[in-house]
Amino acid sequence: MHPEPGAGVLLSAVSDARVTARVQFWHDTSNGLSVTSAVVAAITTGLAERGWAATVTSETVVPPLVPGDPV
């Protein structure tokens, strides 16, 4: 992952039970899969260490059936 520009988080929905966000970061295209995998693992670990239940994925997913409130 490139340090500049720094990683960013974009919130797209928030509710009492869920936060939906997108993490953006820069990397060399030749290392995209391994870097993305490492970022997903790091975010998953960080959230788990804080006791937060989470689903972290690099895949584009279908929005939840009950969407959060728009940000």
Predicted model as a PDB file, atoms N, CA, C, CB and O in Angstrom, pLDDT in the B-factor column:
MODEL        1                                                                  
ATOM      1  N   MET A   1       0.854  -1.167   0.000  1.00 65.00           N  
ATOM      2  CA  MET A   1       0.000   0.000   0.000  1.00 65.00           C  
ATOM      3  C   MET A   1       0.901   1.231   0.000  1.00 65.00           C  
ATOM      4  CB  MET A   1      -0.972  -0.002   1.225  1.00 65.00           C  
ATOM      5  O   MET A   1       1.889   1.283   0.731  1.00 65.00           O  
ATOM      6  N   HIS A   2       0.559   2.212  -0.816  1.00 67.00           N  
ATOM      7  CA  HIS A   2       1.339   3.450  -0.854  1.00 67.00           C  
ATOM      8  C   HIS A   2       0.935   4.356   0.312  1.00 67.00           C  
ATOM      9  CB  HIS A   2       1.140   4.185  -2.209  1.00 67.00           C  
ATOM     10  O   HIS A   2      -0.253   4.481   0.611  1.00 67.00           O  
ATOM     11  N   PRO A   3       1.895   4.977   0.961  1.00 68.00           N  
ATOM     12  CA  PRO A   3       1.557   5.871   2.077  1.00 68.00           C  
ATOM     13  C   PRO A   3       0.904   7.182   1.621  1.00 68.00           C  
ATOM     14  CB  PRO A   3       2.810   6.185   2.876  1.00 68.00           C  
ATOM     15  O   PRO A   3       0.170   7.806   2.387  1.00 68.00           O  
ATOM     16  N   GLU A   4       1.163   7.593   0.401  1.00 72.00           N  
ATOM     17  CA  GLU A   4       0.577   8.837  -0.126  1.00 72.00           C  
ATOM     18  C   GLU A   4      -0.129   8.549  -1.425  1.00 72.00           C  
ATOM     19  CB  GLU A   4       1.657   9.925  -0.333  1.00 72.00           C  
ATOM     20  O   GLU A   4       0.445   7.851  -2.260  1.00 72.00           O  
ATOM     21  N   PRO A   5      -1.298   9.020  -1.652  1.00 82.00           N  
ATOM     22  CA  PRO A   5      -2.126   9.652  -0.631  1.00 82.00           C  
ATOM     23  C   PRO A   5      -2.574   8.615   0.393  1.00 82.00           C  
ATOM     24  CB  PRO A   5      -3.347  10.345  -1.269  1.00 82.00           C  
ATOM     25  O   PRO A   5      -2.646   7.423   0.092  1.00 82.00           O  
ATOM     26  N   GLY A   6      -2.866   9.064   1.568  1.00 83.00           N  
ATOM     27  CA  GLY A   6      -3.252   8.162   2.651  1.00 83.00           C  
ATOM     28  C   GLY A   6      -4.565   7.454   2.367  1.00 83.00           C  
ATOM     29  O   GLY A   6      -5.354   7.881   1.524  1.00 83.00           O  
ATOM     30  N   ALA A   7      -4.780   6.359   3.091  1.00 85.00           N  
ATOM     31  CA  ALA A   7      -6.044   5.621   2.969  1.00 85.00           C  
ATOM     32  C   ALA A   7      -7.191   6.497   3.456  1.00 85.00           C  
ATOM     33  CB  ALA A   7      -5.996   4.288   3.775  1.00 85.00           C  
ATOM     34  O   ALA A   7      -7.005   7.378   4.295  1.00 85.00           O  
ATOM     35  N   GLY A   8      -8.358   6.245   2.925  1.00 91.00           N  
ATOM     36  CA  GLY A   8      -9.538   6.996   3.332  1.00 91.00           C  
ATOM     37  C   GLY A   8     -10.721   6.073   3.545  1.00 91.00           C  
ATOM     38  O   GLY A   8     -10.778   4.978   2.986  1.00 91.00           O  
ATOM     39  N   VAL A   9     -11.654   6.517   4.347  1.00 91.00           N  
ATOM     40  CA  VAL A   9     -12.873   5.760   4.624  1.00 91.00           C  
ATOM     41  C   VAL A   9     -14.058   6.638   4.259  1.00 91.00           C  
ATOM     42  CB  VAL A   9     -12.944   5.306   6.127  1.00 91.00           C  
ATOM     43  O   VAL A   9     -14.161   7.779   4.709  1.00 91.00           O  
ATOM     44  N   LEU A  10     -14.957   6.095   3.434  1.00 88.00           N  
ATOM     45  CA  LEU A  10     -16.165   6.808   3.034  1.00 88.00           C  
ATOM     46  C   LEU A  10     -17.369   6.089   3.638  1.00 88.00           C  
ATOM     47  CB  LEU A  10     -16.283   6.897   1.473  1.00 88.00           C  
ATOM     48  O   LEU A  10     -17.636   4.938   3.290  1.00 88.00           O  
ATOM     49  N   LEU A  11     -18.094   6.748   4.532  1.00 88.00           N  
ATOM     50  CA  LEU A  11     -19.310   6.171   5.097  1.00 88.00           C  
ATOM     51  C   LEU A  11     -20.446   6.343   4.109  1.00 88.00           C  
ATOM     52  CB  LEU A  11     -19.662   6.824   6.456  1.00 88.00           C  
ATOM     53  O   LEU A  11     -20.639   7.425   3.555  1.00 88.00           O  
ATOM     54  N   SER A  12     -21.206   5.262   3.886  1.00 82.00           N  
ATOM     55  CA  SER A  12     -22.341   5.367   2.971  1.00 82.00           C  
ATOM     56  C   SER A  12     -23.675   5.191   3.673  1.00 82.00           C  
ATOM     57  CB  SER A  12     -22.214   4.346   1.874  1.00 82.00           C  
ATOM     58  O   SER A  12     -24.700   5.638   3.160  1.00 82.00           O  
ATOM     59  N   ALA A  13     -23.686   4.545   4.844  1.00 81.00           N  
ATOM     60  CA  ALA A  13     -24.933   4.388   5.607  1.00 81.00           C  
ATOM     61  C   ALA A  13     -24.598   4.073   7.059  1.00 81.00           C  
ATOM     62  CB  ALA A  13     -25.831   3.265   4.994  1.00 81.00           C  
ATOM     63  O   ALA A  13     -23.591   3.430   7.357  1.00 81.00           O  
ATOM     64  N   VAL A  14     -25.465   4.540   7.957  1.00 82.00           N  
ATOM     65  CA  VAL A  14     -25.296   4.312   9.388  1.00 82.00           C  
ATOM     66  C   VAL A  14     -26.665   4.016   9.982  1.00 82.00           C  
ATOM     67  CB  VAL A  14     -24.628   5.543  10.091  1.00 82.00           C  
ATOM     68  O   VAL A  14     -27.643   4.699   9.680  1.00 82.00           O  
ATOM     69  N   SER A  15     -26.727   2.988  10.832  1.00 80.00           N  
ATOM     70  CA  SER A  15     -27.956   2.701  11.584  1.00 80.00           C  
ATOM     71  C   SER A  15     -27.548   2.261  12.979  1.00 80.00           C  
ATOM     72  CB  SER A  15     -28.834   1.598  10.873  1.00 80.00           C  
ATOM     73  O   SER A  15     -26.358   2.206  13.290  1.00 80.00           O  
ATOM     74  N   ASP A  16     -28.526   1.948  13.824  1.00 81.00           N  
ATOM     75  CA  ASP A  16     -28.203   1.488  15.178  1.00 81.00           C  
ATOM     76  C   ASP A  16     -27.408   0.190  15.157  1.00 81.00           C  
ATOM     77  CB  ASP A  16     -29.480   1.297  15.990  1.00 81.00           C  
ATOM     78  O   ASP A  16     -26.613  -0.057  16.065  1.00 81.00           O  
ATOM     79  N   ALA A  17     -27.605  -0.648  14.137  1.00 80.00           N  
ATOM     80  CA  ALA A  17     -26.988  -1.969  14.087  1.00 80.00           C  
ATOM     81  C   ALA A  17     -25.849  -2.093  13.082  1.00 80.00           C  
ATOM     82  CB  ALA A  17     -28.024  -2.981  13.771  1.00 80.00           C  
ATOM     83  O   ALA A  17     -25.129  -3.091  13.104  1.00 80.00           O  
ATOM     84  N   ARG A  18     -25.665  -1.116  12.208  1.00 81.00           N  
ATOM     85  CA  ARG A  18     -24.735  -1.335  11.099  1.00 81.00           C  
ATOM     86  C   ARG A  18     -24.127  -0.017  10.612  1.00 81.00           C  
ATOM     87  CB  ARG A  18     -25.449  -2.042   9.942  1.00 81.00           C  
ATOM     88  O   ARG A  18     -24.784   1.024  10.581  1.00 81.00           O  
ATOM     89  N   VAL A  19     -22.866  -0.102  10.238  1.00 84.00           N  
ATOM     90  CA  VAL A  19     -22.196   0.981   9.522  1.00 84.00           C  
ATOM     91  C   VAL A  19     -21.697   0.380   8.213  1.00 84.00           C  
ATOM     92  CB  VAL A  19     -21.008   1.617  10.373  1.00 84.00           C  
ATOM     93  O   VAL A  19     -21.039  -0.661   8.216  1.00 84.00           O  
ATOM     94  N   THR A  20     -22.002   1.024   7.110  1.00 84.00           N  
ATOM     95  CA  THR A  20     -21.515   0.572   5.808  1.00 84.00           C  
ATOM     96  C   THR A  20     -20.519   1.609   5.312  1.00 84.00           C  
ATOM     97  CB  THR A  20     -22.695   0.369   4.780  1.00 84.00           C  
ATOM     98  O   THR A  20     -20.820   2.800   5.236  1.00 84.00           O  
ATOM     99  N   ALA A  21     -19.322   1.129   4.975  1.00 86.00           N  
ATOM    100  CA  ALA A  21     -18.258   2.048   4.574  1.00 86.00           C  
ATOM    101  C   ALA A  21     -17.411   1.422   3.472  1.00 86.00           C  
ATOM    102  CB  ALA A  21     -17.375   2.423   5.783  1.00 86.00           C  
ATOM    103  O   ALA A  21     -17.417   0.207   3.272  1.00 86.00           O  
ATOM    104  N   ARG A  22     -16.694   2.270   2.773  1.00 88.00           N  
ATOM    105  CA  ARG A  22     -15.754   1.837   1.740  1.00 88.00           C  
ATOM    106  C   ARG A  22     -14.386   2.403   2.111  1.00 88.00           C  
ATOM    107  CB  ARG A  22     -16.206   2.313   0.297  1.00 88.00           C  
ATOM    108  O   ARG A  22     -14.250   3.592   2.399  1.00 88.00           O  
ATOM    109  N   VAL A  23     -13.379   1.536   2.102  1.00 90.00           N  
ATOM    110  CA  VAL A  23     -12.006   1.961   2.383  1.00 90.00           C  
ATOM    111  C   VAL A  23     -11.285   2.079   1.042  1.00 90.00           C  
ATOM    112  CB  VAL A  23     -11.265   0.948   3.353  1.00 90.00           C  
ATOM    113  O   VAL A  23     -11.322   1.164   0.220  1.00 90.00           O  
ATOM    114  N   GLN A  24     -10.635   3.209   0.838  1.00 89.00           N  
ATOM    115  CA  GLN A  24      -9.896   3.428  -0.398  1.00 89.00           C  
ATOM    116  C   GLN A  24      -8.414   3.587  -0.079  1.00 89.00           C  
ATOM    117  CB  GLN A  24     -10.433   4.671  -1.152  1.00 89.00           C  
ATOM    118  O   GLN A  24      -8.042   4.277   0.870  1.00 89.00           O  
ATOM    119  N   PHE A  25      -7.574   2.939  -0.884  1.00 89.00           N  
ATOM    120  CA  PHE A  25      -6.133   3.026  -0.686  1.00 89.00           C  
ATOM    121  C   PHE A  25      -5.445   2.822  -2.027  1.00 89.00           C  
ATOM    122  CB  PHE A  25      -5.642   1.981   0.357  1.00 89.00           C  
ATOM    123  O   PHE A  25      -6.020   2.256  -2.956  1.00 89.00           O  
ATOM    124  N   TRP A  26      -4.217   3.288  -2.112  1.00 87.00           N  
ATOM    125  CA  TRP A  26      -3.430   3.195  -3.342  1.00 87.00           C  
ATOM    126  C   TRP A  26      -2.425   2.060  -3.228  1.00 87.00           C  
ATOM    127  CB  TRP A  26      -2.707   4.527  -3.636  1.00 87.00           C  
ATOM    128  O   TRP A  26      -1.853   1.829  -2.163  1.00 87.00           O  
ATOM    129  N   HIS A  27      -2.212   1.347  -4.343  1.00 85.00           N  
ATOM    130  CA  HIS A  27      -1.242   0.261  -4.374  1.00 85.00           C  
ATOM    131  C   HIS A  27      -0.783   0.048  -5.811  1.00 85.00           C  
ATOM    132  CB  HIS A  27      -1.845  -1.046  -3.784  1.00 85.00           C  
ATOM    133  O   HIS A  27      -1.427   0.515  -6.751  1.00 85.00           O  
ATOM    134  N   ASP A  28       0.334  -0.660  -5.978  1.00 82.00           N  
ATOM    135  CA  ASP A  28       0.799  -1.034  -7.315  1.00 82.00           C  
ATOM    136  C   ASP A  28      -0.162  -2.063  -7.885  1.00 82.00           C  
ATOM    137  CB  ASP A  28       2.261  -1.593  -7.277  1.00 82.00           C  
ATOM    138  O   ASP A  28      -0.571  -2.987  -7.182  1.00 82.00           O  
ATOM    139  N   THR A  29      -0.521  -1.916  -9.135  1.00 83.00           N  
ATOM    140  CA  THR A  29      -1.468  -2.857  -9.737  1.00 83.00           C  
ATOM    141  C   THR A  29      -0.939  -4.280  -9.744  1.00 83.00           C  
ATOM    142  CB  THR A  29      -1.797  -2.432 -11.150  1.00 83.00           C  
ATOM    143  O   THR A  29      -1.724  -5.225  -9.674  1.00 83.00           O  
ATOM    144  N   SER A  30       0.363  -4.454  -9.828  1.00 84.00           N  
ATOM    145  CA  SER A  30       0.932  -5.805  -9.852  1.00 84.00           C  
ATOM    146  C   SER A  30       0.789  -6.530  -8.514  1.00 84.00           C  
ATOM    147  CB  SER A  30       2.397  -5.738 -10.237  1.00 84.00           C  
ATOM    148  O   SER A  30       0.884  -7.757  -8.461  1.00 84.00           O  
ATOM    149  N   ASN A  31       0.562  -5.784  -7.439  1.00 79.00           N  
ATOM    150  CA  ASN A  31       0.414  -6.371  -6.103  1.00 79.00           C  
ATOM    151  C   ASN A  31      -1.009  -6.230  -5.569  1.00 79.00           C  
ATOM    152  CB  ASN A  31       1.391  -5.721  -5.134  1.00 79.00           C  
ATOM    153  O   ASN A  31      -1.240  -6.424  -4.375  1.00 79.00           O  
ATOM    154  N   GLY A  32      -1.950  -5.899  -6.422  1.00 78.00           N  
ATOM    155  CA  GLY A  32      -3.304  -5.578  -5.986  1.00 78.00           C  
ATOM    156  C   GLY A  32      -3.971  -6.639  -5.138  1.00 78.00           C  
ATOM    157  O   GLY A  32      -4.539  -6.330  -4.090  1.00 78.00           O  
ATOM    158  N   LEU A  33      -3.910  -7.890  -5.577  1.00 87.00           N  
ATOM    159  CA  LEU A  33      -4.593  -8.954  -4.849  1.00 87.00           C  
ATOM    160  C   LEU A  33      -3.992  -9.175  -3.466  1.00 87.00           C  
ATOM    161  CB  LEU A  33      -4.542 -10.244  -5.644  1.00 87.00           C  
ATOM    162  O   LEU A  33      -4.728  -9.307  -2.488  1.00 87.00           O  
ATOM    163  N   SER A  34      -2.669  -9.218  -3.374  1.00 90.00           N  
ATOM    164  CA  SER A  34      -2.039  -9.461  -2.069  1.00 90.00           C  
ATOM    165  C   SER A  34      -2.210  -8.269  -1.135  1.00 90.00           C  
ATOM    166  CB  SER A  34      -0.551  -9.772  -2.246  1.00 90.00           C  
ATOM    167  O   SER A  34      -2.428  -8.450   0.062  1.00 90.00           O  
ATOM    168  N   VAL A  35      -2.113  -7.052  -1.668  1.00 89.00           N  
ATOM    169  CA  VAL A  35      -2.294  -5.863  -0.837  1.00 89.00           C  
ATOM    170  C   VAL A  35      -3.737  -5.783  -0.348  1.00 89.00           C  
ATOM    171  CB  VAL A  35      -1.916  -4.583  -1.622  1.00 89.00           C  
ATOM    172  O   VAL A  35      -3.978  -5.522   0.830  1.00 89.00           O  
ATOM    173  N   THR A  36      -4.689  -6.004  -1.236  1.00 90.00           N  
ATOM    174  CA  THR A  36      -6.106  -5.960  -0.846  1.00 90.00           C  
ATOM    175  C   THR A  36      -6.405  -7.012   0.211  1.00 90.00           C  
ATOM    176  CB  THR A  36      -7.016  -6.171  -2.072  1.00 90.00           C  
ATOM    177  O   THR A  36      -7.125  -6.736   1.170  1.00 90.00           O  
ATOM    178  N   SER A  37      -5.864  -8.209   0.050  1.00 93.00           N  
ATOM    179  CA  SER A  37      -6.058  -9.270   1.027  1.00 93.00           C  
ATOM    180  C   SER A  37      -5.490  -8.864   2.389  1.00 93.00           C  
ATOM    181  CB  SER A  37      -5.402 -10.570   0.540  1.00 93.00           C  
ATOM    182  O   SER A  37      -6.125  -9.093   3.419  1.00 93.00           O  
ATOM    183  N   ALA A  38      -4.317  -8.271   2.399  1.00 91.00           N  
ATOM    184  CA  ALA A  38      -3.696  -7.829   3.648  1.00 91.00           C  
ATOM    185  C   ALA A  38      -4.512  -6.727   4.319  1.00 91.00           C  
ATOM    186  CB  ALA A  38      -2.273  -7.338   3.386  1.00 91.00           C  
ATOM    187  O   ALA A  38      -4.647  -6.716   5.543  1.00 91.00           O  
ATOM    188  N   VAL A  39      -5.053  -5.806   3.533  1.00 91.00           N  
ATOM    189  CA  VAL A  39      -5.878  -4.732   4.090  1.00 91.00           C  
ATOM    190  C   VAL A  39      -7.156  -5.300   4.698  1.00 91.00           C  
ATOM    191  CB  VAL A  39      -6.220  -3.692   3.005  1.00 91.00           C  
ATOM    192  O   VAL A  39      -7.538  -4.910   5.801  1.00 91.00           O  
ATOM    193  N   VAL A  40      -7.821  -6.215   3.994  1.00 91.00           N  
ATOM    194  CA  VAL A  40      -9.038  -6.846   4.529  1.00 91.00           C  
ATOM    195  C   VAL A  40      -8.718  -7.574   5.837  1.00 91.00           C  
ATOM    196  CB  VAL A  40      -9.648  -7.838   3.492  1.00 91.00           C  
ATOM    197  O   VAL A  40      -9.472  -7.460   6.803  1.00 91.00           O  
ATOM    198  N   ALA A  41      -7.615  -8.316   5.880  1.00 94.00           N  
ATOM    199  CA  ALA A  41      -7.226  -9.043   7.091  1.00 94.00           C  
ATOM    200  C   ALA A  41      -6.924  -8.082   8.241  1.00 94.00           C  
ATOM    201  CB  ALA A  41      -6.003  -9.927   6.812  1.00 94.00           C  
ATOM    202  O   ALA A  41      -7.325  -8.332   9.378  1.00 94.00           O  
ATOM    203  N   ALA A  42      -6.224  -6.992   7.955  1.00 93.00           N  
ATOM    204  CA  ALA A  42      -5.880  -6.026   8.998  1.00 93.00           C  
ATOM    205  C   ALA A  42      -7.121  -5.339   9.566  1.00 93.00           C  
ATOM    206  CB  ALA A  42      -4.916  -4.979   8.448  1.00 93.00           C  
ATOM    207  O   ALA A  42      -7.227  -5.153  10.778  1.00 93.00           O  
ATOM    208  N   ILE A  43      -8.046  -4.968   8.707  1.00 92.00           N  
ATOM    209  CA  ILE A  43      -9.283  -4.333   9.171  1.00 92.00           C  
ATOM    210  C   ILE A  43     -10.100  -5.324   9.996  1.00 92.00           C  
ATOM    211  CB  ILE A  43     -10.117  -3.810   7.973  1.00 92.00           C  
ATOM    212  O   ILE A  43     -10.621  -4.968  11.053  1.00 92.00           O  
ATOM    213  N   THR A  44     -10.217  -6.568   9.520  1.00 93.00           N  
ATOM    214  CA  THR A  44     -10.956  -7.599  10.249  1.00 93.00           C  
ATOM    215  C   THR A  44     -10.356  -7.802  11.637  1.00 93.00           C  
ATOM    216  CB  THR A  44     -10.952  -8.926   9.465  1.00 93.00           C  
ATOM    217  O   THR A  44     -11.083  -7.845  12.630  1.00 93.00           O  
ATOM    218  N   THR A  45      -9.038  -7.927  11.706  1.00 95.00           N  
ATOM    219  CA  THR A  45      -8.356  -8.125  12.990  1.00 95.00           C  
ATOM    220  C   THR A  45      -8.554  -6.932  13.914  1.00 95.00           C  
ATOM    221  CB  THR A  45      -6.862  -8.367  12.769  1.00 95.00           C  
ATOM    222  O   THR A  45      -8.853  -7.098  15.096  1.00 95.00           O  
ATOM    223  N   GLY A  46      -8.389  -5.737  13.376  1.00 93.00           N  
ATOM    224  CA  GLY A  46      -8.553  -4.531  14.187  1.00 93.00           C  
ATOM    225  C   GLY A  46      -9.942  -4.401  14.779  1.00 93.00           C  
ATOM    226  O   GLY A  46     -10.093  -4.031  15.944  1.00 93.00           O  
ATOM    227  N   LEU A  47     -10.956  -4.704  13.984  1.00 93.00           N  
ATOM    228  CA  LEU A  47     -12.332  -4.629  14.495  1.00 93.00           C  
ATOM    229  C   LEU A  47     -12.586  -5.715  15.535  1.00 93.00           C  
ATOM    230  CB  LEU A  47     -13.345  -4.759  13.340  1.00 93.00           C  
ATOM    231  O   LEU A  47     -13.222  -5.456  16.557  1.00 93.00           O  
ATOM    232  N   ALA A  48     -12.089  -6.939  15.282  1.00 94.00           N  
ATOM    233  CA  ALA A  48     -12.277  -8.044  16.227  1.00 94.00           C  
ATOM    234  C   ALA A  48     -11.590  -7.753  17.560  1.00 94.00           C  
ATOM    235  CB  ALA A  48     -11.738  -9.353  15.633  1.00 94.00           C  
ATOM    236  O   ALA A  48     -12.129  -8.076  18.618  1.00 94.00           O  
ATOM    237  N   GLU A  49     -10.403  -7.147  17.514  1.00 96.00           N  
ATOM    238  CA  GLU A  49      -9.682  -6.798  18.742  1.00 96.00           C  
ATOM    239  C   GLU A  49     -10.459  -5.802  19.593  1.00 96.00           C  
ATOM    240  CB  GLU A  49      -8.314  -6.225  18.404  1.00 96.00           C  
ATOM    241  O   GLU A  49     -10.271  -5.738  20.808  1.00 96.00           O  
ATOM    242  N   ARG A  50     -11.311  -5.043  18.970  1.00 95.00           N  
ATOM    243  CA  ARG A  50     -12.142  -4.075  19.687  1.00 95.00           C  
ATOM    244  C   ARG A  50     -13.494  -4.667  20.101  1.00 95.00           C  
ATOM    245  CB  ARG A  50     -12.364  -2.839  18.821  1.00 95.00           C  
ATOM    246  O   ARG A  50     -14.324  -3.991  20.709  1.00 95.00           O  
ATOM    247  N   GLY A  51     -13.697  -5.948  19.757  1.00 93.00           N  
ATOM    248  CA  GLY A  51     -14.944  -6.622  20.120  1.00 93.00           C  
ATOM    249  C   GLY A  51     -16.112  -6.290  19.210  1.00 93.00           C  
ATOM    250  O   GLY A  51     -17.267  -6.492  19.586  1.00 93.00           O  
ATOM    251  N   TRP A  52     -15.828  -5.784  18.015  1.00 90.00           N  
ATOM    252  CA  TRP A  52     -16.885  -5.417  17.081  1.00 90.00           C  
ATOM    253  C   TRP A  52     -17.133  -6.548  16.098  1.00 90.00           C  
ATOM    254  CB  TRP A  52     -16.525  -4.127  16.332  1.00 90.00           C  
ATOM    255  O   TRP A  52     -16.200  -7.019  15.449  1.00 90.00           O  
ATOM    256  N   ALA A  53     -18.369  -6.985  15.982  1.00 87.00           N  
ATOM    257  CA  ALA A  53     -18.743  -7.980  14.973  1.00 87.00           C  
ATOM    258  C   ALA A  53     -18.778  -7.272  13.625  1.00 87.00           C  
ATOM    259  CB  ALA A  53     -20.135  -8.654  15.303  1.00 87.00           C  
ATOM    260  O   ALA A  53     -19.373  -6.203  13.493  1.00 87.00           O  
ATOM    261  N   ALA A  54     -18.138  -7.874  12.623  1.00 87.00           N  
ATOM    262  CA  ALA A  54     -18.061  -7.195  11.334  1.00 87.00           C  
ATOM    263  C   ALA A  54     -17.918  -8.188  10.196  1.00 87.00           C  
ATOM    264  CB  ALA A  54     -16.899  -6.215  11.317  1.00 87.00           C  
ATOM    265  O   ALA A  54     -17.409  -9.295  10.367  1.00 87.00           O  
ATOM    266  N   THR A  55     -18.378  -7.763   9.041  1.00 85.00           N  
ATOM    267  CA  THR A  55     -18.105  -8.465   7.790  1.00 85.00           C  
ATOM    268  C   THR A  55     -17.270  -7.515   6.951  1.00 85.00           C  
ATOM    269  CB  THR A  55     -19.437  -8.902   7.040  1.00 85.00           C  
ATOM    270  O   THR A  55     -17.705  -6.410   6.629  1.00 85.00           O  
ATOM    271  N   VAL A  56     -16.071  -7.952   6.601  1.00 89.00           N  
ATOM    272  CA  VAL A  56     -15.164  -7.136   5.804  1.00 89.00           C  
ATOM    273  C   VAL A  56     -14.872  -7.912   4.525  1.00 89.00           C  
ATOM    274  CB  VAL A  56     -13.839  -6.794   6.591  1.00 89.00           C  
ATOM    275  O   VAL A  56     -14.489  -9.081   4.585  1.00 89.00           O  
ATOM    276  N   THR A  57     -15.047  -7.279   3.380  1.00 85.00           N  
ATOM    277  CA  THR A  57     -14.820  -7.959   2.111  1.00 85.00           C  
ATOM    278  C   THR A  57     -14.236  -6.995   1.093  1.00 85.00           C  
ATOM    279  CB  THR A  57     -16.122  -8.568   1.581  1.00 85.00           C  
ATOM    280  O   THR A  57     -14.395  -5.779   1.205  1.00 85.00           O  
ATOM    281  N   SER A  58     -13.569  -7.546   0.114  1.00 86.00           N  
ATOM    282  CA  SER A  58     -13.073  -6.722  -0.984  1.00 86.00           C  
ATOM    283  C   SER A  58     -14.015  -6.810  -2.182  1.00 86.00           C  
ATOM    284  CB  SER A  58     -11.651  -7.155  -1.387  1.00 86.00           C  
ATOM    285  O   SER A  58     -13.801  -6.147  -3.197  1.00 86.00           O  
ATOM    286  N   GLU A  59     -15.040  -7.617  -2.061  1.00 83.00           N  
ATOM    287  CA  GLU A  59     -15.999  -7.807  -3.148  1.00 83.00           C  
ATOM    288  C   GLU A  59     -17.096  -6.744  -3.088  1.00 83.00           C  
ATOM    289  CB  GLU A  59     -16.617  -9.219  -3.082  1.00 83.00           C  
ATOM    290  O   GLU A  59     -17.474  -6.297  -2.005  1.00 83.00           O  
ATOM    291  N   THR A  60     -17.594  -6.350  -4.231  1.00 77.00           N  
ATOM    292  CA  THR A  60     -18.763  -5.485  -4.271  1.00 77.00           C  
ATOM    293  C   THR A  60     -19.956  -6.337  -3.866  1.00 77.00           C  
ATOM    294  CB  THR A  60     -18.967  -4.837  -5.695  1.00 77.00           C  
ATOM    295  O   THR A  60     -20.189  -7.404  -4.433  1.00 77.00           O  
ATOM    296  N   VAL A  61     -20.699  -5.866  -2.893  1.00 71.00           N  
ATOM    297  CA  VAL A  61     -21.802  -6.667  -2.365  1.00 71.00           C  
ATOM    298  C   VAL A  61     -23.145  -5.994  -2.630  1.00 71.00           C  
ATOM    299  CB  VAL A  61     -21.618  -6.901  -0.862  1.00 71.00           C  
ATOM    300  O   VAL A  61     -23.225  -4.788  -2.863  1.00 71.00           O  
ATOM    301  N   VAL A  62     -24.183  -6.798  -2.588  1.00 72.00           N  
ATOM    302  CA  VAL A  62     -25.542  -6.292  -2.722  1.00 72.00           C  
ATOM    303  C   VAL A  62     -25.887  -5.538  -1.440  1.00 72.00           C  
ATOM    304  CB  VAL A  62     -26.564  -7.454  -2.996  1.00 72.00           C  
ATOM    305  O   VAL A  62     -25.562  -6.014  -0.353  1.00 72.00           O  
ATOM    306  N   PRO A  63     -26.525  -4.395  -1.531  1.00 70.00           N  
ATOM    307  CA  PRO A  63     -26.906  -3.672  -0.315  1.00 70.00           C  
ATOM    308  C   PRO A  63     -27.795  -4.538   0.574  1.00 70.00           C  
ATOM    309  CB  PRO A  63     -27.630  -2.360  -0.671  1.00 70.00           C  
ATOM    310  O   PRO A  63     -28.524  -5.390   0.066  1.00 70.00           O  
ATOM    311  N   PRO A  64     -27.749  -4.336   1.900  1.00 69.00           N  
ATOM    312  CA  PRO A  64     -28.587  -5.107   2.796  1.00 69.00           C  
ATOM    313  C   PRO A  64     -30.063  -4.891   2.503  1.00 69.00           C  
ATOM    314  CB  PRO A  64     -28.283  -4.748   4.232  1.00 69.00           C  
ATOM    315  O   PRO A  64     -30.453  -3.859   1.958  1.00 69.00           O  
ATOM    316  N   LEU A  65     -30.889  -5.884   2.872  1.00 71.00           N  
ATOM    317  CA  LEU A  65     -32.332  -5.774   2.655  1.00 71.00           C  
ATOM    318  C   LEU A  65     -32.914  -4.604   3.430  1.00 71.00           C  
ATOM    319  CB  LEU A  65     -33.033  -7.069   3.059  1.00 71.00           C  
ATOM    320  O   LEU A  65     -33.850  -3.949   2.970  1.00 71.00           O  
ATOM    321  N   VAL A  66     -32.364  -4.344   4.600  1.00 69.00           N  
ATOM    322  CA  VAL A  66     -32.794  -3.195   5.402  1.00 69.00           C  
ATOM    323  C   VAL A  66     -31.614  -2.220   5.415  1.00 69.00           C  
ATOM    324  CB  VAL A  66     -33.229  -3.624   6.885  1.00 69.00           C  
ATOM    325  O   VAL A  66     -30.693  -2.369   6.219  1.00 69.00           O  
ATOM    326  N   PRO A  67     -31.640  -1.243   4.542  1.00 67.00           N  
ATOM    327  CA  PRO A  67     -30.494  -0.324   4.459  1.00 67.00           C  
ATOM    328  C   PRO A  67     -30.405   0.561   5.681  1.00 67.00           C  
ATOM    329  CB  PRO A  67     -30.587   0.539   3.208  1.00 67.00           C  
ATOM    330  O   PRO A  67     -31.394   0.790   6.376  1.00 67.00           O  
ATOM    331  N   GLY A  68     -29.202   1.058   5.934  1.00 66.00           N  
ATOM    332  CA  GLY A  68     -28.999   2.027   7.008  1.00 66.00           C  
ATOM    333  C   GLY A  68     -29.511   3.386   6.560  1.00 66.00           C  
ATOM    334  O   GLY A  68     -29.928   3.581   5.418  1.00 66.00           O  
ATOM    335  N   ASP A  69     -29.464   4.308   7.497  1.00 69.00           N  
ATOM    336  CA  ASP A  69     -29.852   5.671   7.162  1.00 69.00           C  
ATOM    337  C   ASP A  69     -28.755   6.299   6.313  1.00 69.00           C  
ATOM    338  CB  ASP A  69     -30.115   6.511   8.444  1.00 69.00           C  
ATOM    339  O   ASP A  69     -27.576   6.097   6.605  1.00 69.00           O  
ATOM    340  N   PRO A  70     -29.097   7.045   5.283  1.00 68.00           N  
ATOM    341  CA  PRO A  70     -28.056   7.686   4.470  1.00 68.00           C  
ATOM    342  C   PRO A  70     -27.243   8.654   5.303  1.00 68.00           C  
ATOM    343  CB  PRO A  70     -28.673   8.417   3.274  1.00 68.00           C  
ATOM    344  O   PRO A  70     -27.756   9.264   6.241  1.00 68.00           O  
ATOM    345  N   VAL A  71     -25.981   8.791   4.957  1.00 61.00           N  
ATOM    346  CA  VAL A  71     -25.102   9.711   5.679  1.00 61.00           C  
ATOM    347  C   VAL A  71     -25.208  11.075   5.057  1.00 61.00           C  
ATOM    348  CB  VAL A  71     -23.639   9.223   5.670  1.00 61.00           C  
ATOM    349  O   VAL A  71     -24.550  12.012   5.508  1.00 61.00           O  
TER     350      VAL A  71                                                      
ENDMDL                                                                          
END                                                                             
